Amino acid sequence: MAMNIKRPNGTEDVLPKDAHKWHTIEKIARETAESFGFGEIRVPTFENTELFLRSVGETTDVVQKEMYTVKAKETEFTLRPEGTAGTIRAMLQNGLLNEALPQRVYYLTSCFRHERPQAGRLREFHQFGVEMAGSASPAADAEVISLAKIVLDRLGIKNIELYINSIGCPDCRKKYHEALRAYFENRKDELCDTCLTRLDKNPMRILDCKSPICGDIAKDAPLIIDFLCEDCSSHFEKLQSHLTNLGIEFKINPKIVRGLDYYTKTVFEFVTTEIGAQGTVCGGGRYDGLIEQLGGQHTPALGFGMGLERLLLVMEKQSCEYLTPKKCDLYIATMGDDALGKAMTLAASMREFGYYAEFDLMNRGIKAQMKYANKLGAAFTLVLGDNELSEGKAKLKEMKTGEETEILLDDKFTVNFDAVYFDKLMEGLEEQEVLGAFGKKEND
């Protein structure tokens, strides 16, 4: 009996009919990041497990419950659960931090976490992320937040709110941890087993617990914003001033702590209420101690991660527009082997000019070929048989109107097709629109 093998739970297939939606996000993300001076970086899918233990934090849900770790002989590797740690490792190992600062990089990558699959939360998911290393200025925080905001705006997403907080530096967190321990100590018998282990090591992690019981206990816990030192408080106030100057609306949410241990000072989230519980479409902040923790010199840094699947859910919900998927420009219907040979050469010349051309590969009859051309959404069709080959010319049919134009089957075939295509664009359009559309065709 044949096996019915399906994709692993918590993963998704992206089919050709949906690829243009992903391309829309990726194109806007790349172009926006590059307009801010960020360059693309690509790092391995897996890293030495120690990297994530040292950076993400041993008391986080990610490390304790969600990492995919494998052993190969005597070496232990982990599929990346997030993008920052591997990116900072690559920046250190390849000497980027020895160059002019700040260093700016972005990535479009897949991440892996063993979580209970649900809408907007997969075991393999994809992120657009940026990292900036070298600047301690709150203006850098505002710059990174602005980049994220512009991406969301360019995607056409509405009803997204920005929440910001400061979780301070190691100095202010010492006093805060003491206050948290004192608070949770009174109700530790109600905490989940994981949070009991966090109580001594890192009580802030209890605030990020997904257990409803722990969440209810934590709702009246002390707030980090009340324990900020003078430097952290000043940094947070200046960030708010910069965001106001940029016209970026925000709300202070003193309960945001983010789920990873490396964050310091600024943390932020862009949140929607339109896709259920998994409403955070972008999260990030500052991690001034991470580079030193991974063996580099003390270097302030910050960044964010933006979930592509969650963006797509919001865009679908709000009926946002996507890039137009590529459609067939010319379908060549053939009758006989000689016509098939000619169709192959004509299609090859069309493709050299950037056009999408197809011809029959299934030995269909003419009627079936034209039906297939309709299904493709072909803009033009050309029928080739013995008569067309002997005369060296054929009729180019515009499928939308049924209008036919005679075209020579010679070395200037593609140039002549260009002329017909351009003439059709001219009909009913202003010249500026035509040039824009024709230029877009050439650049696709």
C-alpha positions in Angstrom: 0.0 0.0 0.0 1.3 3.4 -1.0 2.2 5.8 1.9 0.2 9.0 2.2 3.0 11.3 3.5 2.0 14.7 4.5 3.9 17.8 5.6 4.9 18.0 9.3 2.4 19.5 11.7 3.0 23.2 12.2 4.4 23.8 8.7 2.8 25.2 5.6 3.3 24.8 1.8 3.4 28.0 -0.3 1.9 27.3 -3.7 2.6 29.1 -6.9 -0.8 30.8 -6.8 0.2 32.5 -3.4 3.8 33.2 -4.0 3.2 36.7 -5.2 1.8 37.6 -1.8 5.1 36.6 -0.2 7.0 38.5 -2.9 5.0 41.6 -2.0 6.2 41.6 1.6 9.7 40.6 0.7 10.1 43.3 -1.9 8.7 46.1 0.3 10.8 44.9 3.3 14.0 44.8 1.2 13.5 48.1 -0.5 12.6 49.8 2.8 15.5 48.4 4.7 17.9 49.3 2.0 16.6 52.9 1.9 17.7 53.1 5.6 21.2 51.9 4.7 20.7 48.2 5.8 22.4 45.5 3.7 21.2 41.8 3.5 22.9 39.1 5.6 22.4 35.4 5.3 23.4 33.0 8.0 23.2 29.2 8.6 19.8 27.6 9.4 21.4 25.9 12.5 24.0 27.0 15.0 25.9 25.5 17.9 23.3 25.1 20.7 25.5 27.1 23.1 24.9 30.2 21.1 21.2 30.2 22.0 21.7 29.2 25.6 24.0 32.2 26.1 22.0 34.7 24.2 18.3 33.8 24.3 18.5 32.7 28.0 18.2 29.4 29.8 15.0 30.5 31.6 13.1 31.5 28.5 10.2 29.4 27.0 12.2 29.3 23.8 15.2 27.5 25.4 13.3 25.4 27.9 10.4 24.2 25.7 10.7 25.2 22.1 14.1 24.6 20.5 14.8 21.9 17.9 18.1 20.5 18.9 20.0 17.6 17.3 23.2 15.8 18.0 25.6 14.8 15.2 28.2 12.5 16.6 29.8 14.6 19.4 28.4 18.0 18.3 25.1 19.5 19.3 23.2 21.9 16.9 20.0 23.8 17.1 17.7 25.1 14.4 17.5 28.8 14.8 14.5 29.8 17.0 15.0 33.5 16.2 17.3 35.6 13.9 19.3 37.9 16.2 21.7 35.5 17.9 23.0 34.0 14.6 23.2 37.4 13.0 25.3 38.9 15.8 27.5 35.8 15.8 28.1 36.3 12.0 28.9 40.0 12.5 31.4 39.2 15.1 33.0 36.2 13.3 33.3 38.1 10.0 34.7 41.4 11.5 31.8 43.6 10.6 32.0 45.3 14.0 35.6 46.3 13.3 34.3 48.5 10.4 32.6 51.9 10.5 29.7 52.0 12.9 26.8 51.7 13.1 26.6 48.4 11.2 23.2 47.8 9.7 21.9 44.4 8.4 18.6 42.9 7.5 17.4 39.3 6.7 14.5 37.3 5.4 14.7 33.9 7.1 13.0 30.9 8.5 12.9 30.1 12.2 11.8 27.0 14.1 10.1 26.6 17.5 8.2 23.6 18.8 5.0 25.2 19.9 1.3 24.2 19.7 0.4 25.1 16.1 -2.4 27.7 15.6 -3.2 30.6 13.3 -0.2 32.9 13.3 2.0 30.5 15.3 3.8 27.8 13.3 6.7 25.5 14.1 8.5 26.7 11.0 7.8 30.4 10.5 9.4 33.2 8.6 10.8 36.6 9.7 11.9 39.9 8.2 14.4 41.2 10.7 16.9 44.0 11.1 19.9 44.5 13.5 21.8 47.7 14.1 25.1 47.6 16.1 27.2 50.5 17.4 24.8 53.2 18.4 23.6 53.8 22.0 21.5 56.8 21.0 17.7 56.7 21.5 17.6 58.2 18.0 18.7 54.8 16.7 15.8 53.2 18.6 13.4 55.7 16.8 15.1 54.9 13.5 14.5 51.2 13.8 10.9 51.6 14.9 10.4 54.0 12.0 11.7 51.4 9.6 9.2 48.9 10.9 6.3 51.4 10.7 7.1 52.3 7.1 7.1 48.6 6.1 3.7 48.2 7.7 2.4 51.4 6.0 3.7 50.4 2.6 2.0 47.0 2.9 -1.3 48.9 3.4 -1.9 47.5 6.8 -4.3 49.5 9.0 -5.3 49.4 12.7 -1.8 48.5 14.0 -0.8 50.0 17.4 2.7 50.6 18.6 3.5 49.8 22.2 6.8 50.7 23.8 8.4 50.1 27.2 11.8 50.2 28.9 13.0 47.2 30.8 16.1 49.1 32.0 19.7 48.0 32.3 21.2 45.3 34.6 21.6 47.9 37.4 17.9 48.9 37.6 16.8 45.3 37.1 18.6 44.2 40.3 16.2 46.2 42.4 13.3 45.2 40.2 14.1 41.5 40.5 14.1 41.9 44.3 10.6 43.5 44.2 9.3 40.7 41.8 10.6 37.9 44.0 9.0 39.5 47.1 5.7 39.8 45.1 5.6 36.3 43.7 6.9 34.6 46.9 3.5 35.1 48.5 1.8 33.1 45.7 4.5 30.7 44.6 2.4 27.7 45.4 0.1 28.7 42.5 2.9 29.2 39.9 3.5 26.6 37.2 6.6 24.4 37.6 8.5 26.3 35.0 7.9 29.7 36.8 8.9 28.2 40.1 12.4 27.6 38.6 12.4 31.2 37.3 11.6 32.8 40.6 15.2 32.7 41.8 17.0 32.8 38.5 15.0 35.4 36.5 11.6 36.4 37.9 11.0 38.7 34.9 10.4 35.6 32.8 7.3 34.9 34.9 5.7 38.0 33.4 6.0 36.4 30.0 4.5 33.0 31.0 1.7 31.7 28.7 -0.1 30.0 31.6 -3.4 31.8 32.3 -2.9 31.2 36.0 0.6 32.7 36.1 -0.7 35.5 33.9 -3.5 36.3 36.3 -1.0 36.3 39.2 1.4 38.6 37.3 -1.2 41.2 36.4 -0.7 43.2 39.6 3.1 42.6 39.8 5.4 45.7 40.2 6.3 47.5 36.9 9.9 47.8 35.7 9.2 51.4 34.6 9.0 52.4 38.3 12.5 51.1 38.9 14.4 52.7 36.0 17.7 54.4 36.8 18.4 58.0 35.7 20.1 56.9 32.5 17.5 54.5 31.4 14.7 56.9 32.3 16.3 59.6 30.2 16.8 57.3 27.3 13.2 56.3 27.3 12.0 59.9 27.5 14.2 60.9 24.5 12.9 58.0 22.5 9.3 59.2 23.1 10.3 62.7 22.0 11.9 61.3 18.8 8.8 59.3 17.9 6.6 62.3 18.5 8.8 64.4 16.2 8.5 61.7 13.5 4.7 61.7 13.8 4.7 58.0 15.0 1.9 57.4 17.4 2.6 55.1 20.4 1.3 53.9 23.7 3.4 53.0 26.7 2.7 49.5 27.9 4.8 48.9 31.1 4.0 45.2 31.0 6.0 44.4 27.8 9.1 42.5 28.6 9.6 40.4 25.4 10.3 36.7 25.4 14.1 36.7 25.2 16.7 37.5 27.9 19.0 39.6 25.8 16.8 42.7 25.7 17.7 45.9 27.7 16.2 49.4 27.8 13.8 49.8 24.9 11.3 47.1 23.9 8.5 47.5 21.5 5.7 45.7 19.7 3.4 46.5 16.8 0.1 44.8 17.6 -3.2 44.1 15.8 -6.5 42.8 17.3 -7.7 41.5 13.9 -6.0 38.0 13.9 -6.9 36.7 17.3 -4.5 35.9 20.1 -1.3 36.0 18.0 -1.7 39.7 17.4 2.0 40.8 17.6 3.2 41.2 14.1 6.5 42.9 15.0 8.6 42.9 18.1 12.0 44.1 19.0 14.2 46.3 21.2 17.6 47.1 22.4 20.2 44.5 23.5 23.3 46.4 24.6 24.9 43.5 26.4 24.5 40.7 23.8 27.6 41.3 21.7 29.9 41.4 24.8 28.1 38.3 26.1 29.0 36.5 22.9 32.7 37.4 23.1 32.9 40.8 21.5 33.7 44.3 22.8 30.9 46.1 24.5 28.8 47.4 21.6 25.2 48.7 22.0 22.8 47.2 19.5 19.1 46.8 18.7 16.7 45.3 16.1 13.3 43.7 15.5 11.7 40.7 14.0 8.5 40.8 11.9 6.5 37.6 11.3 5.6 37.1 7.6 2.8 34.6 8.2 1.2 37.0 10.7 1.5 39.9 8.2 -0.2 37.8 5.5 -3.0 37.0 7.9 -3.6 40.7 8.6 -3.3 41.6 4.9 -5.9 38.9 4.0 -8.2 40.2 6.7 -7.9 43.8 5.5 -8.0 42.9 1.8 -4.6 44.6 1.2 -3.3 44.7 -2.4 -0.4 42.5 -3.6 2.0 42.7 -6.5 0.3 41.4 -9.7 1.3 37.8 -10.3 3.2 37.3 -13.6 0.8 36.2 -16.4 1.5 34.7 -19.8 2.2 37.4 -22.4 2.1 35.0 -25.4 0.8 31.5 -25.9 1.8 29.8 -29.2 -0.6 27.1 -30.3 0.9 24.6 -32.7 -0.1 22.0 -35.3 2.6 19.5 -36.2 6.3 19.0 -35.4 7.5 21.8 -37.7 5.3 24.3 -36.0 6.4 23.0 -32.6 10.0 23.6 -33.5 9.3 27.1 -34.7 7.3 27.8 -31.5 10.3 26.8 -29.4 12.6 29.3 -31.2 10.0 32.1 -31.0 9.4 31.5 -27.3 13.1 31.5 -26.6 13.5 34.9 -28.3 10.5 36.3 -26.3 12.0 35.1 -23.0 15.3 36.8 -23.8 13.4 40.1 -23.8 11.8 39.3 -20.5 8.4 38.1 -21.7 6.5 35.1 -20.4 5.9 32.8 -23.4 4.5 29.3 -23.5 3.7 26.7 -26.2 2.1 23.3 -26.1 4.0 20.4 -24.4 1.0 18.1 -24.0 0.2 17.3 -27.7 -3.2 18.9 -27.3 -5.5 19.7 -30.2 -5.9 23.4 -31.2 -9.3 23.8 -29.3 -7.7 22.4 -26.1 -4.7 24.6 -26.5 -6.8 27.7 -26.8 -8.7 26.7 -23.7 -5.4 26.3 -21.9 -4.3 29.7 -23.1 -7.5 31.2 -21.6 -6.8 29.4 -18.3 -3.3 30.9 -18.2 -4.8 34.3 -18.8 -2.5 34.8 -21.8 -2.6 38.3 -23.2 -2.0 37.2 -26.8 -2.1 33.9 -28.7 -0.5 32.9 -32.0 -1.5 29.8 -34.0 1.2 28.1 -36.1 0.5 25.5 -38.7 1.8 24.6 -42.2 0.2 27.6 -43.9 1.7 30.1 -41.4 5.2 28.5 -41.7 5.1 28.5 -45.5 4.0 32.1 -45.6 6.4 33.2 -42.8 3.6 35.1 -41.0 0.8 34.5 -38.6 -2.0 36.3 -36.9 -1.4 37.6 -33.3 -4.7 37.6 -31.4 -5.3 39.8 -28.4 -7.4 37.6 -26.1 -9.2 40.4 -24.3 -10.7 42.0 -27.5 -10.4 39.2 -30.1 -8.5 41.7 -32.4 -5.9 40.2 -34.7 -2.8 41.7 -36.1 -0.6 40.0 -38.7 3.0 39.6 -37.6 6.1 38.2 -39.4 7.8 35.1 -38.1 11.3 36.4 -38.7 14.3 37.6 -36.7 12.4 40.8 -35.8 9.4 38.8 -34.3 10.0 40.0 -30.8 10.5 43.6 -31.9 7.2 43.5 -33.8 5.5 41.9 -30.8 6.9 44.8 -28.7 5.2 47.3 -31.1 1.8 45.6 -31.0 2.0 45.3 -27.2 2.9 48.9 -26.8 0.1 50.0 -29.1 -2.4 48.1 -27.0 -1.1 49.8 -23.9 -1.5 53.2 -25.6 -5.2 52.7 -26.1 -7.2 54.6 -23.4 -4.1 55.5 -21.3 -2.2 58.6 -20.7 1.3 58.6 -22.1 2.9 58.8 -18.6 0.8 55.7 -17.5 1.9 53.8 -20.6 5.6 54.5 -20.1 5.3 53.5 -16.5 3.5 50.3 -17.4 5.9 49.4 -20.3 8.9 50.2 -18.1 7.5 47.9 -15.4 7.2 45.1 -18.0 10.8 45.4 -18.9 11.9 45.5 -15.3 9.9 42.5 -14.2 
